[in-house]
Amino acid sequence: MSTRRPNVLLRGGPAALTETDRLRHVENRDERVRVRHGSGFEHFEATEETVMTDQGHLQVFEWSYRTRIAE
C-alpha cells in the first residue's frame, strides 16, 4: 500500500479484507482497483459515491469480481 493519504474506500468483497486493505491511494480513479487476496485478486470499480471518514472524503469503489492466479 502507498504511504500517501488514502483517496479511495473499497466496499464489498471478502470480509477478511482489513481496513488497511480497504483504504488506498489510487492515482487513476478511472481504472479498476485490483487487490491480491489469498489465491486470487479482488477487483473493485469506481462509483460516484463519496464518504466522509477520518481520512477525509473518499471515493467509494465497489467490489465487482474475483479472479484466480494462474499457476
Contacts in CASP RR format, 6 or more apart in sequence:
PFRMAT RR
TARGET T0000
AUTHOR 0000-0000-0000
METHOD contacts of the structure
MODEL  1
MSTRRPNVLLRGGPAALTETDRLRHVENRDERVRVRHGSGFEHFEATEET
VMTDQGHLQVFEWSYRTRIAE
1 20 0 8 1.000
1 21 0 8 1.000
1 24 0 8 1.000
1 25 0 8 1.000
2 24 0 8 1.000
2 25 0 8 1.000
4 25 0 8 1.000
5 25 0 8 1.000
5 55 0 8 1.000
6 23 0 8 1.000
6 24 0 8 1.000
6 25 0 8 1.000
6 55 0 8 1.000
6 58 0 8 1.000
7 24 0 8 1.000
7 25 0 8 1.000
7 26 0 8 1.000
7 29 0 8 1.000
7 58 0 8 1.000
7 59 0 8 1.000
8 23 0 8 1.000
8 24 0 8 1.000
8 25 0 8 1.000
8 26 0 8 1.000
8 29 0 8 1.000
8 33 0 8 1.000
8 58 0 8 1.000
8 59 0 8 1.000
8 60 0 8 1.000
8 61 0 8 1.000
9 22 0 8 1.000
9 23 0 8 1.000
9 51 0 8 1.000
9 53 0 8 1.000
9 58 0 8 1.000
9 59 0 8 1.000
9 60 0 8 1.000
9 61 0 8 1.000
10 17 0 8 1.000
10 21 0 8 1.000
10 22 0 8 1.000
10 23 0 8 1.000
10 24 0 8 1.000
10 33 0 8 1.000
10 35 0 8 1.000
10 44 0 8 1.000
10 61 0 8 1.000
10 63 0 8 1.000
11 22 0 8 1.000
11 44 0 8 1.000
11 60 0 8 1.000
11 61 0 8 1.000
11 62 0 8 1.000
11 63 0 8 1.000
12 44 0 8 1.000
12 62 0 8 1.000
12 63 0 8 1.000
13 42 0 8 1.000
13 63 0 8 1.000
13 66 0 8 1.000
14 37 0 8 1.000
14 42 0 8 1.000
16 37 0 8 1.000
17 35 0 8 1.000
17 37 0 8 1.000
17 42 0 8 1.000
21 35 0 8 1.000
21 37 0 8 1.000
23 53 0 8 1.000
23 55 0 8 1.000
23 58 0 8 1.000
24 33 0 8 1.000
26 33 0 8 1.000
26 61 0 8 1.000
29 46 0 8 1.000
29 59 0 8 1.000
30 46 0 8 1.000
32 43 0 8 1.000
32 44 0 8 1.000
32 45 0 8 1.000
32 46 0 8 1.000
32 64 0 8 1.000
33 43 0 8 1.000
33 44 0 8 1.000
33 45 0 8 1.000
33 61 0 8 1.000
34 41 0 8 1.000
34 42 0 8 1.000
34 43 0 8 1.000
34 44 0 8 1.000
35 41 0 8 1.000
35 42 0 8 1.000
35 43 0 8 1.000
35 44 0 8 1.000
37 66 0 8 1.000
39 68 0 8 1.000
39 69 0 8 1.000
40 66 0 8 1.000
40 67 0 8 1.000
40 68 0 8 1.000
40 69 0 8 1.000
41 66 0 8 1.000
41 67 0 8 1.000
41 69 0 8 1.000
42 63 0 8 1.000
42 66 0 8 1.000
43 63 0 8 1.000
43 64 0 8 1.000
43 65 0 8 1.000
43 66 0 8 1.000
43 67 0 8 1.000
44 61 0 8 1.000
44 62 0 8 1.000
44 63 0 8 1.000
44 64 0 8 1.000
45 61 0 8 1.000
45 62 0 8 1.000
45 64 0 8 1.000
46 59 0 8 1.000
46 60 0 8 1.000
46 61 0 8 1.000
47 59 0 8 1.000
47 60 0 8 1.000
47 61 0 8 1.000
47 62 0 8 1.000
49 59 0 8 1.000
49 60 0 8 1.000
50 57 0 8 1.000
50 58 0 8 1.000
50 59 0 8 1.000
50 60 0 8 1.000
51 57 0 8 1.000
51 58 0 8 1.000
51 60 0 8 1.000
END
